[in-house]
Amino acid sequence: MTTDNDDFTIQIEDVSRWHPPEGQSGQGILLHTTRGDIHTLVHTAGGADHRTSKAIVFVWGARGGFDGPAGGIYGRLAEDLKDEITSIRVDYRLPNVITECVLDAMAGLSFLSATGHSEIALVGHSFGGAVVIAAAPLSQLVKAVVALSSQTYGASNAGAVSPRPLLLAHGGADTRLPPSCSELIYEWANEPKQLVIYPDAEHGLAECEEELFAMLKGWLTDNLPDPPTNAPP
């Protein structure tokens, strides 16, 4: 994936397998890039005989990792949706460095594109919310964006996410990043956009885990479109 800025580039040179930590679902896929190796977990939709154009890139907070908030909601969603939607969970090379983490998300997009996916959603939590908002305008492959408990730093370009739908969700009891962060991003964003506040939830959204899971599953399913009928296979 390359942008107009020569310093803001990343390319996948090769891929290989790696052994995920015990208890993690998905296949361990190591992306060997021009900026270093990226560990990912890939949940392939429907098995080898089933092709889908729909996919999701998941990224987490400033420390990286695979699980996401709300008790590991990323893995749960990836497994629950994989009959129809492929997912890739991306662990950052350099956590908390937003430009490098955006490039990691873009590498995930490139991998999905190379494996036949063209309708892709980005999902990020906390620091990762800003990552996906910053990454979305850089690729026409991105069709929907979800930012959970997002920080504002790095998300000031939220208006450029449009015309893609943007979902913002935040805990009303968040003391690490108050809900005013998502409210401000909502003001910056253009339609279509949606803001959901869970009044009793803290930053990790564990208090609304099941409600959040149901909402995300429905929203991602509804907002990842089928490809145009005249699109090449």
N, C-alpha and C positions, 0 to 999 in steps of 0.2 A: 504494500500500500504506500503510495507516494503522494505528497502534497506539493503545492507550489514552492514551499520553503525547503531548500535542499537539506537543511539540518533536521527537518521533521519528516523523516522517511523510515520505513521499516519494510523488509522483504523477507518472506519465508524461503529459506534455501533448501530445507529438507525437513522431514518429520520422522519420528521414531516412537517406539513404545517405551513407557516407563511404568513401574509398579506403584499404583496409588497407595496411600496409607490405608491400613486396615480399617474397615468400616465404611469406606467411601465407595459409592456406586459410580458407574460409568467406566469408560476405557481411558487409561492413561495415555495421552498423546503429547509428546514433547515437540514443540515447534522450534526448530533451529533457525534463528533469524539473524539478520545482519547486525542486530543490536544485542544479541545474546539469546539464550534458551528460555522459552516460556513453557511452564508446566500447565497442562490443561486436563480437564476431565470431559470426555465427549459422550453424550447419550444419543445414540443414533436412532432415528425414528423408524419404527416398523421392521427393523432387521434388513438384511442384505437384499431381499426381494422387493422391498417397498421404497419408493422414492418420494420425497417431499421437497417442496421448495421453501418450506417454512422452517425458521430456526430462531434461536435465542442465544445471545451472548450475556453471561452473568459475570459481574465483577463485584467485589466486596469493598470493605472500608480501607482506611489508610494503612493497615497492617497487612493487607492482602488476605489470601486464603480462599477456600472454595465454598464454604458452607452458607454464607449469607446470614441475615438476621432471623429472628423468630424461630430459634431451635433448628437451624439448618434448612431453611425453606427452599434454598436453591436446588439442593439435591432432590427434595421431595417433589418440587414442581417439574424438574427435568424428567424424573422417572414417571410421574403421573401423566405428563403430556407426550411422552415419546412414541405413542401410537401414531401421532400425526405431526409432531414438531421435534426436530433435532435441537439439542442444546449443547453449548460448550461453556464450561465453567473455567474461567481464566484466573490464574494466580500471577500477580505482578512480578516482574523482574526486579524493579526498584520501587517498593511500596512508598507511598506518600510523596512521590515526585510526579506531579500531575501530568506533565507533558509525556513522560515515559509511560505512564499508566494508560494514557489515551492511546499511545502507539500500541500497547499490548492489546487493548480492545480492538484496534484496527487490524492487528494480526489475526485475532479471532475471526473478524469479519472476512479477511482474506482466505483463511482456511475454509470457512463455510462456503464462500463463493467458489473456491476451487473444487469443492465436493458437491456442487450443483444447487446451492441454496441462493435464492434471490429475494426472499421476503423475510427480513430479519428484524427482530426486536432487540433492544439493548436494555438491560436491567442492572441498576447499581444501587448500593446502599451507602449512606453517609458520604464519605469521601468519594465513593464510587458513583454516587448520584451526580456529582459534578463531572466525573469522568465520562459518563454516558451522555450527558447533555453537551459536553464539549465535543465528543466524538461524532454525534449524530449528523451534524451538517456536513461532515467530511466525506460521506458515502451515500450514494443513491440506493444502496442496498438496504439501508436502514428505513424501516417502515413504521416503527413505533418505539416509544421510549418510556421507561419507568424509572423514576428516581424516588427512593425510599429514604426518609429521614435525612434528606440531602443537606450538605453544606452549601453556602452561597459562593465561596471562593472557587473560581473556575467555572461557575454556572451562569455568568452574566450574559452569555450569548444564547440564553434560553429562547429568545425570540426567533432565532434561526432554526430551531427544531421544526417549526411549522413549515410545510403543511402536515408533517407527521403528527399524530396524536401524542400528547404528553400526559402521563399520569404521575401525579405527585401524591405521596402518602406520608403522613408524619404522626408521631405520637404527641398528644396534647400535653403529656407530662414529661416530655423530653427535656432534661436539664443539661445535656451535653450540647445539643444543637436544638434550640427551641423551635417550636412550630412556626414562628415568624420567619424562619429561613425558607421553608417551603412556600409560605404565603408571599414572600418577596419574589421568589422565583416564579410563582404563578403570575404575579404582576408583570414581570419581565416577559413572560411567554405570550405567544399569540395563539389563537384558536387553531385547531381543537385542543383543549386542555381541560384537565380535571384535577381537583384537589380534594383529598380525603383526609380528615383529621380523626384519629382514634383517641378520644378524650383521656382515657386512663392509661394509655400506653407510654412506655419510656422509649429510650433511643433504640433499643434492640427489638422493639415491637413484639416481645414475647407475650405480652398481655392480650394481644389480639391475633395470636398466631392462626387460629382456624378461620377467623373472619377474613384475615389478610390473604390466607392461602386461597380461599374460595374466590375472593375478588380478583386476585392476580390471575388465577387460572381462567376465569371467565373473560377478563379484560384482554389478556394476551390472545386467547382463542378468537375473540371477536375482532381484534384490531390487527391481526396478521392476515392480510388479504390473500386470496388465491392469485397466482400470476395471471397476467392478461392471456386471453385465449390464443392470441397470435404469437405468444412468446416462444422462443426456440426451446427445445427440450434440454 
